[in-house]
Amino acid sequence: MSELADVTVDLVDGVNVARVRGEIDLSNAEGILEVVLEPAVSRPGPGVVVDLSQTTYIDSAGIRELFELKERLEALGQRLRLVVPKDATITRVLELASADTSLDIDPTLPEALAALAS
């Protein structure tokens, strides 16, 4: 994975929460996917939250990996929630790619965790 992004995965209320800081593009999108998936396999739960609130850039490769992540989690019986604040710099790109209607997006981490719990 390139140095463009930093990914940390923590367990929050029994849910794997991946926080992505920086940029997601062709050079690192696949590596980010693998980092996020590993805990989902080793610590199964209701799903995974990917917090993109500190993600400053995402391109089509990054968006494609989010869809791939959703499919792979569903195969494991888990759900994906994304955290993207309304004023995030990546909001418009997600809208243009129709990711905002195809992926489950919440504006805050507590809302994403609550949605997984329901």
MOPAC internal coordinates of N, CA, C and O (Angstrom, degrees):
PM7 1SCF
backbone

  N    0.0000 0     0.00 0     0.00 0    0    0    0
  C    1.4425 1     0.00 0     0.00 0    1    0    0
  C    1.5238 1   108.14 1     0.00 0    2    1    0
  O    1.2310 1   120.19 1   -35.35 1    3    2    1
  N    1.3212 1   117.25 1   144.65 1    3    2    1
  C    1.4607 1   120.12 1  -178.65 1    5    3    2
  C    1.5207 1   110.30 1   -78.13 1    6    5    3
  O    1.2310 1   120.91 1    -7.20 1    7    6    5
  N    1.2964 1   115.87 1   172.80 1    7    6    5
  C    1.4605 1   121.96 1   179.83 1    9    7    6
  C    1.5266 1   112.53 1   -81.56 1   10    9    7
  O    1.2310 1   120.01 1  -174.05 1   11   10    9
  N    1.3126 1   117.58 1     5.95 1   11   10    9
  C    1.4580 1   120.54 1  -178.05 1   13   11   10
  C    1.5202 1   113.37 1   -68.82 1   14   13   11
  O    1.2310 1   120.56 1   154.11 1   15   14   13
  N    1.3220 1   116.54 1   -25.89 1   15   14   13
  C    1.4640 1   119.96 1  -175.49 1   17   15   14
  C    1.5204 1   110.98 1  -136.05 1   18   17   15
  O    1.2310 1   121.75 1   -27.84 1   19   18   17
  N    1.3150 1   114.25 1   152.16 1   19   18   17
  C    1.4529 1   122.71 1   174.52 1   21   19   18
  C    1.5229 1   106.59 1  -120.16 1   22   21   19
  O    1.2310 1   120.33 1   -50.79 1   23   22   21
  N    1.3269 1   116.97 1   129.21 1   23   22   21
  C    1.4574 1   121.31 1  -179.33 1   25   23   22
  C    1.5123 1   108.76 1  -122.09 1   26   25   23
  O    1.2310 1   120.90 1   -51.92 1   27   26   25
  N    1.3295 1   115.88 1   128.08 1   27   26   25
  C    1.4578 1   121.41 1   173.23 1   29   27   26
  C    1.5211 1   107.20 1  -123.85 1   30   29   27
  O    1.2310 1   120.90 1   -36.50 1   31   30   29
  N    1.3151 1   115.89 1   143.50 1   31   30   29
  C    1.4569 1   120.74 1   178.00 1   33   31   30
  C    1.5221 1   107.79 1  -124.99 1   34   33   31
  O    1.2310 1   121.35 1   -56.05 1   35   34   33
  N    1.3338 1   115.02 1   123.95 1   35   34   33
  C    1.4569 1   122.07 1   179.73 1   37   35   34
  C    1.5135 1   109.49 1  -126.19 1   38   37   35
  O    1.2310 1   120.84 1   -21.67 1   39   38   37
  N    1.3069 1   115.99 1   158.33 1   39   38   37
  C    1.4555 1   122.03 1   174.73 1   41   39   38
  C    1.5277 1   107.41 1   -94.36 1   42   41   39
  O    1.2310 1   120.39 1   -61.53 1   43   42   41
  N    1.3334 1   116.86 1   118.47 1   43   42   41
  C    1.4619 1   122.56 1   179.88 1   45   43   42
  C    1.5222 1   107.82 1  -124.28 1   46   45   43
  O    1.2310 1   120.40 1   -64.90 1   47   46   45
  N    1.3264 1   116.84 1   115.10 1   47   46   45
  C    1.4648 1   121.55 1  -179.00 1   49   47   46
  C    1.5253 1   111.94 1    52.91 1   50   49   47
  O    1.2310 1   120.29 1  -140.31 1   51   50   49
  N    1.3317 1   117.05 1    39.69 1   51   50   49
  C    1.4556 1   121.87 1   178.58 1   53   51   50
  C    1.5158 1   115.20 1    78.19 1   54   53   51
  O    1.2310 1   120.32 1  -169.82 1   55   54   53
  N    1.3362 1   116.99 1    10.18 1   55   54   53
  C    1.4657 1   121.85 1  -178.22 1   57   55   54
  C    1.5270 1   108.78 1  -119.65 1   58   57   55
  O    1.2310 1   120.49 1   -45.05 1   59   58   57
  N    1.3269 1   116.66 1   134.95 1   59   58   57
  C    1.4629 1   120.76 1   174.15 1   61   59   58
  C    1.5235 1   108.67 1   -72.57 1   62   61   59
  O    1.2310 1   120.78 1   -58.46 1   63   62   61
  N    1.3208 1   116.11 1   121.54 1   63   62   61
  C    1.4628 1   122.29 1   179.47 1   65   63   62
  C    1.5219 1   107.91 1  -117.41 1   66   65   63
  O    1.2310 1   121.34 1   -63.56 1   67   66   65
  N    1.3279 1   115.04 1   116.44 1   67   66   65
  C    1.4652 1   121.28 1   177.60 1   69   67   66
  C    1.5160 1   108.34 1  -100.86 1   70   69   67
  O    1.2310 1   120.87 1   -54.85 1   71   70   69
  N    1.3242 1   115.94 1   125.15 1   71   70   69
  C    1.4677 1   121.00 1   177.57 1   73   71   70
  C    1.5259 1   108.34 1  -107.53 1   74   73   71
  O    1.2310 1   121.39 1   -56.98 1   75   74   73
  N    1.3224 1   114.95 1   123.02 1   75   74   73
  C    1.4606 1   120.66 1  -178.53 1   77   75   74
  C    1.5240 1   108.12 1  -109.54 1   78   77   75
  O    1.2310 1   120.98 1   -61.71 1   79   78   77
  N    1.3262 1   115.73 1   118.29 1   79   78   77
  C    1.4677 1   121.62 1   178.35 1   81   79   78
  C    1.5192 1   108.47 1  -112.54 1   82   81   79
  O    1.2310 1   120.71 1   -51.68 1   83   82   81
  N    1.3295 1   116.24 1   128.32 1   83   82   81
  C    1.4536 1   119.72 1   177.79 1   85   83   82
  C    1.5087 1   112.14 1   112.15 1   86   85   83
  O    1.2310 1   121.00 1    37.74 1   87   86   85
  N    1.3341 1   115.70 1  -142.26 1   87   86   85
  C    1.4592 1   122.19 1  -172.89 1   89   87   86
  C    1.5265 1   111.73 1  -113.96 1   90   89   87
  O    1.2310 1   121.32 1   -38.30 1   91   90   89
  N    1.3399 1   115.07 1   141.70 1   91   90   89
  C    1.4605 1   121.42 1   174.37 1   93   91   90
  C    1.5198 1   107.24 1  -116.61 1   94   93   91
  O    1.2310 1   120.90 1   -62.23 1   95   94   93
  N    1.3263 1   115.88 1   117.77 1   95   94   93
  C    1.4694 1   119.45 1   178.56 1   97   95   94
  C    1.5215 1   109.39 1  -144.25 1   98   97   95
  O    1.2310 1   120.98 1     8.04 1   99   98   97
  N    1.3103 1   115.74 1  -171.96 1   99   98   97
  C    1.4591 1   121.68 1  -176.90 1  101   99   98
  C    1.5340 1   112.52 1   -54.55 1  102  101   99
  O    1.2310 1   120.34 1   146.58 1  103  102  101
  N    1.3203 1   116.96 1   -33.42 1  103  102  101
  C    1.4612 1   119.90 1  -175.80 1  105  103  102
  C    1.5203 1   114.14 1   -72.07 1  106  105  103
  O    1.2310 1   119.73 1   158.54 1  107  106  105
  N    1.3438 1   118.13 1   -21.46 1  107  106  105
  C    1.4613 1   119.10 1  -174.72 1  109  107  106
  C    1.5238 1   115.03 1  -134.32 1  110  109  107
  O    1.2310 1   119.47 1   176.42 1  111  110  109
  N    1.3311 1   118.62 1    -3.58 1  111  110  109
  C    1.4670 1   121.48 1  -173.74 1  113  111  110
  C    1.5254 1   112.37 1   -59.30 1  114  113  111
  O    1.2310 1   119.96 1   135.39 1  115  114  113
  N    1.3148 1   117.68 1   -44.61 1  115  114  113
  C    1.4644 1   120.63 1  -178.43 1  117  115  114
  C    1.5278 1   111.08 1   -66.11 1  118  117  115
  O    1.2310 1   120.13 1   140.87 1  119  118  117
  N    1.3083 1   117.36 1   -39.13 1  119  118  117
  C    1.4634 1   120.98 1   178.20 1  121  119  118
  C    1.5083 1   111.93 1   -64.80 1  122  121  119
  O    1.2310 1   120.47 1   141.55 1  123  122  121
  N    1.3170 1   116.71 1   -38.45 1  123  122  121
  C    1.4661 1   120.91 1   177.74 1  125  123  122
  C    1.5210 1   109.56 1   -63.88 1  126  125  123
  O    1.2310 1   120.35 1   136.65 1  127  126  125
  N    1.3308 1   116.93 1   -43.35 1  127  126  125
  C    1.4596 1   121.20 1   178.22 1  129  127  126
  C    1.5241 1   110.65 1   -55.65 1  130  129  127
  O    1.2310 1   120.00 1   134.23 1  131  130  129
  N    1.3039 1   117.61 1   -45.77 1  131  130  129
  C    1.4667 1   121.35 1  -178.49 1  133  131  130
  C    1.5244 1   111.58 1   -65.79 1  134  133  131
  O    1.2310 1   120.20 1   140.57 1  135  134  133
  N    1.3279 1   117.22 1   -39.43 1  135  134  133
  C    1.4671 1   120.67 1   178.64 1  137  135  134
  C    1.5229 1   110.32 1   -63.22 1  138  137  135
  O    1.2310 1   120.25 1   140.59 1  139  138  137
  N    1.3195 1   117.13 1   -39.41 1  139  138  137
  C    1.4643 1   121.73 1  -178.76 1  141  139  138
  C    1.5326 1   110.80 1   -73.06 1  142  141  139
  O    1.2310 1   120.11 1   142.78 1  143  142  141
  N    1.3229 1   117.40 1   -37.22 1  143  142  141
  C    1.4636 1   120.75 1  -177.09 1  145  143  142
  C    1.5264 1   113.97 1   -72.69 1  146  145  143
  O    1.2310 1   119.64 1   146.43 1  147  146  145
  N    1.3145 1   118.29 1   -33.57 1  147  146  145
  C    1.4680 1   121.07 1  -174.46 1  149  147  146
  C    1.5270 1   112.45 1   -54.20 1  150  149  147
  O    1.2310 1   118.65 1   130.33 1  151  150  149
  N    1.3393 1   120.17 1   -49.67 1  151  150  149
  C    1.4653 1   118.97 1   178.78 1  153  151  150
  C    1.5280 1   113.18 1   -66.96 1  154  153  151
  O    1.2310 1   120.08 1   151.13 1  155  154  153
  N    1.3325 1   117.46 1   -28.87 1  155  154  153
  C    1.4636 1   120.08 1   178.74 1  157  155  154
  C    1.5193 1   110.50 1   -63.69 1  158  157  155
  O    1.2310 1   120.57 1   148.53 1  159  158  157
  N    1.3222 1   116.52 1   -31.47 1  159  158  157
  C    1.4633 1   121.16 1   179.14 1  161  159  158
  C    1.5275 1   110.23 1   -82.05 1  162  161  159
  O    1.2310 1   120.36 1   137.76 1  163  162  161
  N    1.3352 1   116.91 1   -42.24 1  163  162  161
  C    1.4637 1   120.20 1  -175.96 1  165  163  162
  C    1.5283 1   113.74 1   -82.24 1  166  165  163
  O    1.2310 1   120.12 1   153.98 1  167  166  165
  N    1.3411 1   117.38 1   -26.02 1  167  166  165
  C    1.4680 1   121.82 1   178.04 1  169  167  166
  C    1.5309 1   108.28 1  -128.44 1  170  169  167
  O    1.2310 1   119.82 1  -107.07 1  171  170  169
  N    1.3168 1   117.95 1    72.93 1  171  170  169
  C    1.4635 1   119.98 1  -176.48 1  173  171  170
  C    1.5276 1   111.55 1   -60.02 1  174  173  171
  O    1.2310 1   121.00 1   -32.31 1  175  174  173
  N    1.3038 1   115.70 1   147.69 1  175  174  173
  C    1.4554 1   122.40 1   178.14 1  177  175  174
  C    1.5154 1   108.74 1  -158.93 1  178  177  175
  O    1.2310 1   120.55 1    17.83 1  179  178  177
  N    1.3213 1   116.56 1  -162.17 1  179  178  177
  C    1.4691 1   119.39 1  -178.02 1  181  179  178
  C    1.5231 1   113.27 1   -70.63 1  182  181  179
  O    1.2310 1   121.01 1   159.22 1  183  182  181
  N    1.3104 1   115.67 1   -20.78 1  183  182  181
  C    1.4548 1   119.03 1  -179.03 1  185  183  182
  C    1.5037 1   111.76 1   168.48 1  186  185  183
  O    1.2310 1   121.41 1    12.39 1  187  186  185
  N    1.3143 1   114.91 1  -167.61 1  187  186  185
  C    1.4629 1   123.04 1  -179.04 1  189  187  186
  C    1.5142 1   108.50 1  -130.42 1  190  189  187
  O    1.2310 1   121.24 1   -41.64 1  191  190  189
  N    1.3124 1   115.24 1   138.36 1  191  190  189
  C    1.4599 1   121.34 1   172.39 1  193  191  190
  C    1.5201 1   107.27 1  -107.75 1  194  193  191
  O    1.2310 1   120.77 1   -52.13 1  195  194  193
  N    1.3232 1   116.12 1   127.87 1  195  194  193
  C    1.4597 1   121.22 1   174.17 1  197  195  194
  C    1.5154 1   106.82 1  -108.22 1  198  197  195
  O    1.2310 1   121.27 1   -68.59 1  199  198  197
  N    1.3131 1   115.18 1   111.41 1  199  198  197
  C    1.4591 1   121.79 1  -178.34 1  201  199  198
  C    1.5255 1   108.83 1   -88.22 1  202  201  199
  O    1.2310 1   121.28 1   -71.47 1  203  202  201
  N    1.3258 1   115.15 1   108.53 1  203  202  201
  C    1.4668 1   121.75 1  -179.25 1  205  203  202
  C    1.5239 1   111.80 1  -103.28 1  206  205  203
  O    1.2310 1   120.19 1  -162.10 1  207  206  205
  N    1.3152 1   117.24 1    17.90 1  207  206  205
  C    1.4609 1   119.83 1  -176.69 1  209  207  206
  C    1.5213 1   112.97 1   -66.76 1  210  209  207
  O    1.2310 1   119.94 1   159.62 1  211  210  209
  N    1.3331 1   117.72 1   -20.38 1  211  210  209
  C    1.4628 1   120.61 1   177.17 1  213  211  210
  C    1.5287 1   111.47 1  -111.63 1  214  213  211
  O    1.2310 1   120.93 1  -161.19 1  215  214  213
  N    1.3303 1   115.83 1    18.81 1  215  214  213
  C    1.4570 1   120.99 1   175.78 1  217  215  214
  C    1.5177 1   107.65 1   -88.31 1  218  217  215
  O    1.2310 1   120.60 1   -57.47 1  219  218  217
  N    1.3141 1   116.45 1   122.53 1  219  218  217
  C    1.4691 1   120.43 1  -173.69 1  221  219  218
  C    1.5198 1   113.67 1   -95.56 1  222  221  219
  O    1.2310 1   120.33 1   165.79 1  223  222  221
  N    1.3530 1   116.97 1   -14.21 1  223  222  221
  C    1.4667 1   120.41 1  -177.55 1  225  223  222
  C    1.5210 1   108.43 1  -157.62 1  226  225  223
  O    1.2310 1   120.87 1   -39.17 1  227  226  225
  N    1.3262 1   115.94 1   140.83 1  227  226  225
  C    1.4651 1   121.03 1   172.48 1  229  227  226
  C    1.5245 1   107.29 1  -145.81 1  230  229  227
  O    1.2310 1   120.74 1   -44.90 1  231  230  229
  N    1.3276 1   116.19 1   135.10 1  231  230  229
  C    1.4657 1   119.15 1   178.16 1  233  231  230
  C    1.5239 1   108.95 1  -109.79 1  234  233  231
  O    1.2310 1   120.55 1     7.44 1  235  234  233
  N    1.3233 1   116.56 1  -172.56 1  235  234  233
  C    1.4639 1   120.77 1  -175.89 1  237  235  234
  C    1.5274 1   111.95 1   -62.28 1  238  237  235
  O    1.2310 1   119.87 1   146.64 1  239  238  237
  N    1.3179 1   117.84 1   -33.36 1  239  238  237
  C    1.4644 1   120.39 1   177.63 1  241  239  238
  C    1.5302 1   110.23 1   -64.56 1  242  241  239
  O    1.2310 1   120.35 1   139.45 1  243  242  241
  N    1.3007 1   116.93 1   -40.55 1  243  242  241
  C    1.4609 1   120.84 1   177.74 1  245  243  242
  C    1.5121 1   111.96 1   -65.42 1  246  245  243
  O    1.2310 1   120.61 1   138.33 1  247  246  245
  N    1.3180 1   116.44 1   -41.67 1  247  246  245
  C    1.4653 1   120.39 1   178.61 1  249  247  246
  C    1.5286 1   109.97 1   -65.63 1  250  249  247
  O    1.2310 1   120.50 1   138.37 1  251  250  249
  N    1.3235 1   116.66 1   -41.63 1  251  250  249
  C    1.4648 1   120.60 1   177.79 1  253  251  250
  C    1.5277 1   110.03 1   -58.87 1  254  253  251
  O    1.2310 1   119.86 1   139.47 1  255  254  253
  N    1.3287 1   117.87 1   -40.53 1  255  254  253
  C    1.4645 1   121.24 1   179.77 1  257  255  254
  C    1.5267 1   111.45 1   -67.14 1  258  257  255
  O    1.2310 1   119.64 1   148.35 1  259  258  257
  N    1.3274 1   118.29 1   -31.65 1  259  258  257
  C    1.4672 1   120.11 1   176.09 1  261  259  258
  C    1.5251 1   110.36 1   -64.77 1  262  261  259
  O    1.2310 1   120.46 1   138.44 1  263  262  261
  N    1.3398 1   116.73 1   -41.56 1  263  262  261
  C    1.4660 1   120.14 1   176.19 1  265  263  262
  C    1.5280 1   110.84 1   -64.97 1  266  265  263
  O    1.2310 1   120.61 1   140.30 1  267  266  265
  N    1.3150 1   116.45 1   -39.70 1  267  266  265
  C    1.4728 1   121.23 1   177.14 1  269  267  266
  C    1.5259 1   110.17 1   -63.07 1  270  269  267
  O    1.2310 1   120.50 1   137.26 1  271  270  269
  N    1.3165 1   116.64 1   -42.74 1  271  270  269
  C    1.4595 1   121.34 1   178.52 1  273  271  270
  C    1.5220 1   110.04 1   -60.04 1  274  273  271
  O    1.2310 1   120.22 1   135.68 1  275  274  273
  N    1.3144 1   117.19 1   -44.32 1  275  274  273
  C    1.4650 1   121.02 1   178.67 1  277  275  274
  C    1.5233 1   110.39 1   -58.38 1  278  277  275
  O    1.2310 1   119.97 1   132.92 1  279  278  277
  N    1.3186 1   117.66 1   -47.08 1  279  278  277
  C    1.4631 1   121.55 1  -179.25 1  281  279  278
  C    1.5274 1   111.67 1   -63.16 1  282  281  279
  O    1.2310 1   120.63 1   137.16 1  283  282  281
  N    1.3156 1   116.41 1   -42.84 1  283  282  281
  C    1.4661 1   119.61 1  -177.87 1  285  283  282
  C    1.5275 1   111.22 1   -69.00 1  286  285  283
  O    1.2310 1   120.24 1   142.88 1  287  286  285
  N    1.3221 1   117.16 1   -37.12 1  287  286  285
  C    1.4649 1   119.99 1   176.74 1  289  287  286
  C    1.5263 1   110.68 1   -67.18 1  290  289  287
  O    1.2310 1   120.23 1   138.61 1  291  290  289
  N    1.3224 1   117.16 1   -41.39 1  291  290  289
  C    1.4610 1   120.14 1   178.24 1  293  291  290
  C    1.5254 1   110.54 1   -60.05 1  294  293  291
  O    1.2310 1   120.11 1   143.57 1  295  294  293
  N    1.3273 1   117.40 1   -36.43 1  295  294  293
  C    1.4647 1   121.24 1   177.26 1  297  295  294
  C    1.5342 1   111.14 1   -64.48 1  298  297  295
  O    1.2310 1   120.62 1   155.04 1  299  298  297
  N    1.3274 1   116.42 1   -24.96 1  299  298  297
  C    1.4643 1   121.94 1   177.12 1  301  299  298
  C    1.5278 1   112.27 1   -91.56 1  302  301  299
  O    1.2310 1   120.67 1  -178.94 1  303  302  301
  N    1.3317 1   116.33 1     1.06 1  303  302  301
  C    1.4597 1   120.68 1  -178.65 1  305  303  302
  C    1.5178 1   113.08 1    79.46 1  306  305  303
  O    1.2310 1   120.58 1  -157.01 1  307  306  305
  N    1.3258 1   116.50 1    22.99 1  307  306  305
  C    1.4598 1   121.28 1  -179.10 1  309  307  306
  C    1.5257 1   110.51 1  -118.47 1  310  309  307
  O    1.2310 1   121.36 1   -16.04 1  311  310  309
  N    1.3280 1   115.00 1   163.96 1  311  310  309
  C    1.4655 1   120.60 1   179.89 1  313  311  310
  C    1.5239 1   110.02 1  -114.10 1  314  313  311
  O    1.2310 1   121.31 1   -21.66 1  315  314  313
  N    1.3227 1   115.09 1   158.34 1  315  314  313
  C    1.4610 1   122.21 1   178.03 1  317  315  314
  C    1.5145 1   109.48 1  -115.07 1  318  317  315
  O    1.2310 1   120.74 1   -47.05 1  319  318  317
  N    1.3127 1   116.19 1   132.95 1  319  318  317
  C    1.4674 1   122.80 1   171.82 1  321  319  318
  C    1.5194 1   106.44 1  -126.18 1  322  321  319
  O    1.2310 1   120.81 1   -41.49 1  323  322  321
  N    1.3090 1   116.05 1   138.51 1  323  322  321
  C    1.4626 1   121.87 1   176.07 1  325  323  322
  C    1.5188 1   108.75 1  -109.24 1  326  325  323
  O    1.2310 1   120.63 1   -35.22 1  327  326  325
  N    1.3212 1   116.41 1   144.78 1  327  326  325
  C    1.4568 1   121.76 1   172.32 1  329  327  326
  C    1.5200 1   107.33 1  -107.91 1  330  329  327
  O    1.2310 1   121.19 1   -65.16 1  331  330  329
  N    1.3233 1   115.33 1   114.84 1  331  330  329
  C    1.4621 1   121.94 1   177.43 1  333  331  330
  C    1.5283 1   107.16 1  -139.30 1  334  333  331
  O    1.2310 1   120.09 1   -74.01 1  335  334  333
  N    1.3283 1   117.43 1   105.99 1  335  334  333
  C    1.4624 1   119.44 1   177.70 1  337  335  334
  C    1.5310 1   111.05 1   -59.25 1  338  337  335
  O    1.2310 1   120.86 1   -29.15 1  339  338  337
  N    1.3120 1   115.96 1   150.85 1  339  338  337
  C    1.4700 1   121.07 1  -178.11 1  341  339  338
  C    1.5284 1   112.29 1   -55.66 1  342  341  339
  O    1.2310 1   120.04 1   145.73 1  343  342  341
  N    1.3294 1   117.53 1   -34.27 1  343  342  341
  C    1.4643 1   120.99 1  -176.62 1  345  343  342
  C    1.5317 1   113.45 1   -96.79 1  346  345  343
  O    1.2310 1   120.14 1  -166.31 1  347  346  345
  N    1.3376 1   117.33 1    13.69 1  347  346  345
  C    1.4671 1   120.81 1  -179.48 1  349  347  346
  C    1.5255 1   110.94 1   -65.66 1  350  349  347
  O    1.2310 1   121.03 1   -30.71 1  351  350  349
  N    1.3190 1   115.64 1   149.29 1  351  350  349
  C    1.4689 1   120.08 1  -179.04 1  353  351  350
  C    1.5212 1   112.55 1   -66.14 1  354  353  351
  O    1.2310 1   119.73 1   157.91 1  355  354  353
  N    1.3257 1   118.11 1   -22.09 1  355  354  353
  C    1.4710 1   120.52 1  -178.04 1  357  355  354
  C    1.5322 1   112.97 1   -92.25 1  358  357  355
  O    1.2310 1   119.79 1   177.09 1  359  358  357
  N    1.3199 1   118.00 1    -2.91 1  359  358  357
  C    1.4641 1   121.11 1  -176.45 1  361  359  358
  C    1.5168 1   112.39 1   -56.98 1  362  361  359
  O    1.2310 1   119.86 1   133.00 1  363  362  361
  N    1.3020 1   117.87 1   -47.00 1  363  362  361
  C    1.4664 1   121.35 1  -176.81 1  365  363  362
  C    1.5356 1   111.45 1   -64.05 1  366  365  363
  O    1.2310 1   120.14 1   140.18 1  367  366  365
  N    1.3128 1   117.34 1   -39.82 1  367  366  365
  C    1.4681 1   120.58 1   178.94 1  369  367  366
  C    1.5257 1   110.05 1   -63.23 1  370  369  367
  O    1.2310 1   120.12 1   137.92 1  371  370  369
  N    1.3239 1   117.38 1   -42.08 1  371  370  369
  C    1.4629 1   120.63 1   178.20 1  373  371  370
  C    1.5233 1   110.92 1   -63.76 1  374  373  371
  O    1.2310 1   120.43 1   141.85 1  375  374  373
  N    1.3147 1   116.79 1   -38.15 1  375  374  373
  C    1.4669 1   120.83 1   177.43 1  377  375  374
  C    1.5258 1   110.95 1   -64.95 1  378  377  375
  O    1.2310 1   120.10 1   135.24 1  379  378  377
  N    1.3214 1   117.42 1   -44.76 1  379  378  377
  C    1.4636 1   121.19 1  -179.65 1  381  379  378
  C    1.5254 1   111.91 1   -61.98 1  382  381  379
  O    1.2310 1   120.51 1   147.98 1  383  382  381
  N    1.3307 1   116.63 1   -32.02 1  383  382  381
  C    1.4678 1   121.28 1   179.75 1  385  383  382
  C    1.5265 1   111.97 1   -89.19 1  386  385  383
  O    1.2310 1   120.20 1  -175.82 1  387  386  385
  N    1.3243 1   117.23 1     4.18 1  387  386  385
  C    1.4723 1   123.73 1  -177.12 1  389  387  386
  C    1.5245 1   112.60 1    60.57 1  390  389  387
  O    1.2310 1   120.45 1  -161.01 1  391  390  389
  N    1.3120 1   116.75 1    18.99 1  391  390  389
  C    1.4650 1   120.22 1   177.23 1  393  391  390
  C    1.5239 1   110.56 1   -68.68 1  394  393  391
  O    1.2310 1   120.74 1   153.01 1  395  394  393
  N    1.3249 1   116.18 1   -26.99 1  395  394  393
  C    1.4633 1   119.37 1  -178.86 1  397  395  394
  C    1.5256 1   112.03 1   -68.96 1  398  397  395
  O    1.2310 1   119.85 1   160.21 1  399  398  397
  N    1.3245 1   117.89 1   -19.79 1  399  398  397
  C    1.4601 1   120.53 1   177.73 1  401  399  398
  C    1.5348 1   112.09 1  -102.44 1  402  401  399
  O    1.2310 1   120.24 1   163.25 1  403  402  401
  N    1.3157 1   117.15 1   -16.75 1  403  402  401
  C    1.4688 1   120.82 1  -176.96 1  405  403  402
  C    1.5236 1   113.40 1  -101.83 1  406  405  403
  O    1.2310 1   120.24 1   158.23 1  407  406  405
  N    1.3088 1   117.15 1   -21.77 1  407  406  405
  C    1.4580 1   122.17 1   179.24 1  409  407  406
  C    1.5229 1   108.82 1  -113.85 1  410  409  407
  O    1.2310 1   120.39 1   -27.67 1  411  410  409
  N    1.3224 1   116.87 1   152.33 1  411  410  409
  C    1.4635 1   121.29 1   179.05 1  413  411  410
  C    1.5214 1   109.14 1   -83.79 1  414  413  411
  O    1.2310 1   121.11 1   -67.22 1  415  414  413
  N    1.3296 1   115.49 1   112.78 1  415  414  413
  C    1.4677 1   121.69 1  -175.23 1  417  415  414
  C    1.5231 1   109.25 1  -119.93 1  418  417  415
  O    1.2310 1   121.41 1   -47.64 1  419  418  417
  N    1.3157 1   114.91 1   132.36 1  419  418  417
  C    1.4637 1   122.15 1   176.55 1  421  419  418
  C    1.5193 1   108.90 1  -121.22 1  422  421  419
  O    1.2310 1   119.90 1   -30.73 1  423  422  421
  N    1.3411 1   117.80 1   149.27 1  423  422  421
  C    1.4697 1   119.77 1  -179.02 1  425  423  422
  C    1.5281 1   114.60 1   -77.61 1  426  425  423
  O    1.2310 1   119.94 1   162.02 1  427  426  425
  N    1.3359 1   117.72 1   -17.98 1  427  426  425
  C    1.4688 1   120.41 1  -179.09 1  429  427  426
  C    1.5305 1   110.80 1  -138.85 1  430  429  427
  O    1.2310 1   120.97 1   -21.35 1  431  430  429
  N    1.3141 1   115.75 1   158.65 1  431  430  429
  C    1.4595 1   121.09 1   177.59 1  433  431  430
  C    1.5195 1   111.85 1   -63.58 1  434  433  431
  O    1.2310 1   118.59 1   134.81 1  435  434  433
  N    1.3304 1   120.29 1   -45.19 1  435  434  433
  C    1.4796 1   119.16 1   178.57 1  437  435  434
  C    1.5274 1   112.19 1   -57.96 1  438  437  435
  O    1.2310 1   119.86 1   142.06 1  439  438  437
  N    1.3167 1   117.87 1   -37.94 1  439  438  437
  C    1.4632 1   120.20 1   179.02 1  441  439  438
  C    1.5377 1   110.93 1   -67.44 1  442  441  439
  O    1.2310 1   120.08 1   141.19 1  443  442  441
  N    1.3090 1   117.45 1   -38.81 1  443  442  441
  C    1.4628 1   121.06 1   178.00 1  445  443  442
  C    1.5209 1   110.87 1   -65.61 1  446  445  443
  O    1.2310 1   120.11 1   136.78 1  447  446  445
  N    1.3254 1   117.40 1   -43.22 1  447  446  445
  C    1.4642 1   121.46 1   178.52 1  449  447  446
  C    1.5241 1   110.25 1   -63.70 1  450  449  447
  O    1.2310 1   120.04 1   138.13 1  451  450  449
  N    1.3363 1   117.53 1   -41.87 1  451  450  449
  C    1.4626 1   120.92 1   179.21 1  453  451  450
  C    1.5251 1   110.93 1   -64.14 1  454  453  451
  O    1.2310 1   120.38 1   141.60 1  455  454  453
  N    1.3317 1   116.87 1   -38.40 1  455  454  453
  C    1.4697 1   120.50 1   179.86 1  457  455  454
  C    1.5244 1   110.73 1   -65.76 1  458  457  455
  O    1.2310 1   119.98 1   142.58 1  459  458  457
  N    1.3275 1   117.64 1   -37.42 1  459  458  457
  C    1.4693 1   119.84 1   176.65 1  461  459  458
  C    1.5169 1   112.37 1   -69.54 1  462  461  459
  O    1.2310 1   120.67 1   148.57 1  463  462  461
  N    1.3091 1   116.33 1   -31.43 1  463  462  461
  C    1.4564 1   120.44 1  -178.92 1  465  463  462
  C    1.5181 1   112.32 1   -73.98 1  466  465  463
  O    1.2310 1   120.30 1   158.30 1  467  466  465
  N    1.3263 1   117.02 1   -21.70 1  467  466  465
  C    1.4761 1   119.53 1  -177.39 1  469  467  466
  C    1.5063 1   112.51 1   -86.35 1  470  469  467
  O    1.2310 1   120.10 1   180.00 1  471  470  469

